[in-house]
Structures are given as structure tokens and as C-alpha cells.
Amino acid sequence: MAWIALFLAGLCEIGWPVGLKLGWTDEGIRPGWLLLAIVAIVVSGALLMWAQRTIPMGTAYAIWTGIGAVGAFTVGILAFGDTASTIRIVSIALIVAGIVGLKLA
């Protein structure tokens, strides 16, 4: 159950950078998106805290941030037109390899 909580925490970790990006635009503040960011931060942190009760802290933290980083990277490319250069994709693949390695360890 802790691994499921950690995975969900990682997914919430994607929500707050998206909320921050969409919450502050050239047109001004968009409170709904900023609220999403705040809720995502709180839920993500709470789930991480719960997962760390049984998963080693360093492993949980690395996986949590890795899921968030890979997810934000992917959303950035798919939704916001961020660059998908070879070096960026290889670099994110290394993060995924690290996450898998920690899960297997």
C-alpha cells in the first residue's frame, strides 16, 4: 500500500508545477490553477509522509521527485511545446533508470 501511496504522491507532484505555470500568466493571476497547485503540494507531501513509514526515506524521496520530474517533463512537451531534444530525452531516461533501480533494490 505504501508503494501505491508513493506513486500517487509522485503523480500529485506533477500537478503543482502545472498549476503554477497556468496560474500566473501575462493576463494575471488565475486563482483556480494556483489552488490546484496548493492542493497538489499538500496531497503530495501527505502521501509521501505516509509512504515513508515503511519505505526508506532516501528511496521514497528519490522516487517521488523522479516521478514528478519525469511527469512534468512529459507534460511540458505534450501540453506546452517544450523542446524534446535527444539530450533531454536521454537525460530523463537516466532518471527513469534510477527510479527503476531504486524500486528493485
Contact map, one row per residue, 1 for C-alpha under 8 A:
111110000000000000000000000000000000000000000000000000000000000000000000000000000000000000000000000000000
111111000000000000000000000000000000000000000000011111100000000000000000000000000000000000000000000000000
111111100000000000000000000000000000000000000000001000100000000000000000000000000000000000000000000000000
111111110000000000000000000000000000000000000000000000000000000000000000000000000000000000000000000000000
111111111000000000000000000000000000000000000011011000000000000000000000000000000000000000000000000000000
011111111100000000000000000000000000000000000011001000000001001100000000000000000000000000000000000000000
001111111110000000000000000000000000000000000000000000000000000100100000000000000000000000000000000000000
000111111111000000000000000000000000000000010010000000000000000000000000000000000000000000000000000000000
000011111111100000000000000000000000000000111111000000000000000100000000000000000000000000000000000000000
000001111111110000000000000000000000000000010000000000000000001111110000000000000000000000000000000000000
000000111111111000000000000000000000000000010000000000000000000000110010000000000000000000000000000000000
000000011111111100000000000000000000000110110000000000000000000000010000000000000000000000000000000000000
000000001111111110000000000000000000000110010000000000000000000110110000000000000000000000000000000000000
000000000111111111000000000000000000000000000000000000000000000000111011000000000000000000000000000000000
000000000011111111100000000000000001100110000000000000000000000000000000000000000000000000000000000000000
000000000001111111110000000000000001111110000000000000000000000000000000000000000000000000000000000000000
000000000000111111111000000000000000100000000000000000000000000000000001000000000000000000000000000000000
000000000000011111111100000000000000100000000000000000000000000000000001000000000000000000000000000000000
000000000000001111111110000000001111100000000000000000000000000000000000000000000000000000000000000000000
000000000000000111111111000000001100100000000000000000000000000000000000000000000000000000000000000000000
000000000000000011111111100000000000000000000000000000000000000000000000000000000000000000000000000000000
000000000000000001111111100001001100000000000000000000000000000000000000000000000000000000000000000000000
000000000000000000111111100011111100000000000000000000000000000000000000000000000000000000000000000000000
000000000000000000011111111111000100000000000000000000000000000000000000000000000000000000000000000000000
000000000000000000001111111111000000000000000000000000000000000000000000000000000000000000000000000000000
000000000000000000000001111100000000000000000000000000000000000000000000000000000000000000000000000000000
000000000000000000000001111110000000000000000000000000000000000000000000000000000000000000000000000000000
000000000000000000000001111111000000000000000000000000000000000000000000000000000000000000000000000000000
000000000000000000000011101111100000000000000000000000000000000000000000000000000000000000000000000000000
000000000000000000000111100111111100000000000000000000000000000000000000000000000000000000000000000000000
000000000000000000000010000011111110000000000000000000000000000000000000000000000000000000000000000000000
000000000000000000000010000001111111000000000000000000000000000000000000000000000000000000000000000000000
000000000000000000110110000001111111100000000000000000000000000000000000000000000000000000000000000000000
000000000000000000110111000001111111110000000000000000000000000000000000000000000000000000000000000000000
000000000000000000100000000000111111111000000000000000000000000000000000000000000000000000000000000000000
000000000000001100100000000000011111111100000000000000000000000000000000000000000000000000000000000000000
000000000000001111110000000000001111111110000000000000000000000000000000000000000000000000000000000000000
000000000000000100000000000000000111111111000000000000000000000000000000000000000000000000000000000000000
000000000000000100000000000000000011111111100000000000000000000000000000000000000000000000000000000000000
000000000001101100000000000000000001111111110000000000000000000000000000000000000000000000000000000000000
000000000001101100000000000000000000111111111000000000000000000000000000000000000000000000000000000000000
000000000000000000000000000000000000011111111100000000000000000000000000000000000000000000000000000000000
000000001001000000000000000000000000001111111110000000000000000000000000000000000000000000000000000000000
000000011111100000000000000000000000000111111111000000000000000000000000000000000000000000000000000000000
000000001000000000000000000000000000000011111111100000000000000000000000000000000000000000000000000000000
000000001000000000000000000000000000000001111111110000000000000000000000000000000000000000000000000000000
000011011000000000000000000000000000000000111111111000000000000000000000000000000000000000000000000000000
000011001000000000000000000000000000000000011111111100000001100100000000000000000000000000000000000000000
000000000000000000000000000000000000000000001111111110000000000000000000000000000000000000000000000000000
010010000000000000000000000000000000000000000111111110000000000000000000000000000000000000000000000000000
011011000000000000000000000000000000000000000011111111100001000000000000000000000000000000000000000000000
010000000000000000000000000000000000000000000001111111111001000000000000000000000000000000000000000000000
010000000000000000000000000000000000000000000000111111110000000000000000000000000000000000000000000000000
010000000000000000000000000000000000000000000000001111110000000000000000000000000000000000000000000000000
011000000000000000000000000000000000000000000000001111111011000000000000000000000000000000000000000000000
000000000000000000000000000000000000000000000000000111111111000000000000000000000000000000000000000000000
000000000000000000000000000000000000000000000000000100111111100000000000000000000000000000000000000000000
000000000000000000000000000000000000000000000000000000011111110000000000000000000000000000000000000000000
000000000000000000000000000000000000000000000000000000111111111000000000000000000000000000000000000001100
000001000000000000000000000000000000000000000001001100111111111100000000000000000000000000000000000000000
000000000000000000000000000000000000000000000001000000001111111110000000000000000000000000000000000000000
000000000000000000000000000000000000000000000000000000000111111111000000000000000000000000000000001000000
000001000100000000000000000000000000000000000000000000000011111111100000000000000000000000000000001001000
000001101100100000000000000000000000000000000001000000000001111111110000000000000000000000000000000000000
000000000100100000000000000000000000000000000000000000000000111111111000000000000000000000000000000000000
000000000100000000000000000000000000000000000000000000000000011111111100000000000000000000000011001000000
000000100110110000000000000000000000000000000000000000000000001111111110000000000000000000000000001000000
000000000111110000000000000000000000000000000000000000000000000111111111000000000000000000000000000000000
000000000000010000000000000000000000000000000000000000000000000011111111100000000000000000000000000000000
000000000000000000000000000000000000000000000000000000000000000001111111110000000000000000010011000000000
000000000010010000000000000000000000000000000000000000000000000000111111111000000000000000000000000000000
000000000000010011000000000000000000000000000000000000000000000000011111111100000000000000000000000000000
000000000000000000000000000000000000000000000000000000000000000000001111111110000000000000010000000000000
000000000000000000000000000000000000000000000000000000000000000000000111111111000000000000000000000000000
000000000000000000000000000000000000000000000000000000000000000000000011111111110000000000000000000000000
000000000000000000000000000000000000000000000000000000000000000000000001111111111100000000000000000000000
000000000000000000000000000000000000000000000000000000000000000000000000111111111111000000000000000000000
000000000000000000000000000000000000000000000000000000000000000000000000011111111100000000000000000000000
000000000000000000000000000000000000000000000000000000000000000000000000001111111000000000000000000000000
000000000000000000000000000000000000000000000000000000000000000000000000001111111100000000000000000000000
000000000000000000000000000000000000000000000000000000000000000000000000000111111110000000000000000000000
000000000000000000000000000000000000000000000000000000000000000000000000000111011111000000000000000000000
000000000000000000000000000000000000000000000000000000000000000000000000000010001111100000000000000000000
000000000000000000000000000000000000000000000000000000000000000000000000000010000111110110000000000000000
000000000000000000000000000000000000000000000000000000000000000000000000000000000011111110000000000000000
000000000000000000000000000000000000000000000000000000000000000000000000000000000001111111000000000000000
000000000000000000000000000000000000000000000000000000000000000000000000000000000000111111100000000000000
000000000000000000000000000000000000000000000000000000000000000000000000000000000001111111110000000000000
000000000000000000000000000000000000000000000000000000000000000000000000000000000001111111111000000000000
000000000000000000000000000000000000000000000000000000000000000000000000000000000000011111111100000000000
000000000000000000000000000000000000000000000000000000000000000000000000000000000000001111111110000000000
000000000000000000000000000000000000000000000000000000000000000000000100100000000000000111111111000000000
000000000000000000000000000000000000000000000000000000000000000000000000000000000000000011111111100000000
000000000000000000000000000000000000000000000000000000000000000000000000000000000000000001111111110000000
000000000000000000000000000000000000000000000000000000000000000001000100000000000000000000111111111000000
000000000000000000000000000000000000000000000000000000000000000001000100000000000000000000011111111100000
000000000000000000000000000000000000000000000000000000000000000000000000000000000000000000001111111110000
000000000000000000000000000000000000000000000000000000000000000000000000000000000000000000000111111111000
000000000000000000000000000000000000000000000000000000000000011001100000000000000000000000000011111111100
000000000000000000000000000000000000000000000000000000000000000000000000000000000000000000000001111111110
000000000000000000000000000000000000000000000000000000000000000000000000000000000000000000000000111111111
000000000000000000000000000000000000000000000000000000000010001000000000000000000000000000000000011111111
000000000000000000000000000000000000000000000000000000000010000000000000000000000000000000000000001111111
000000000000000000000000000000000000000000000000000000000000000000000000000000000000000000000000000111111
000000000000000000000000000000000000000000000000000000000000000000000000000000000000000000000000000011111
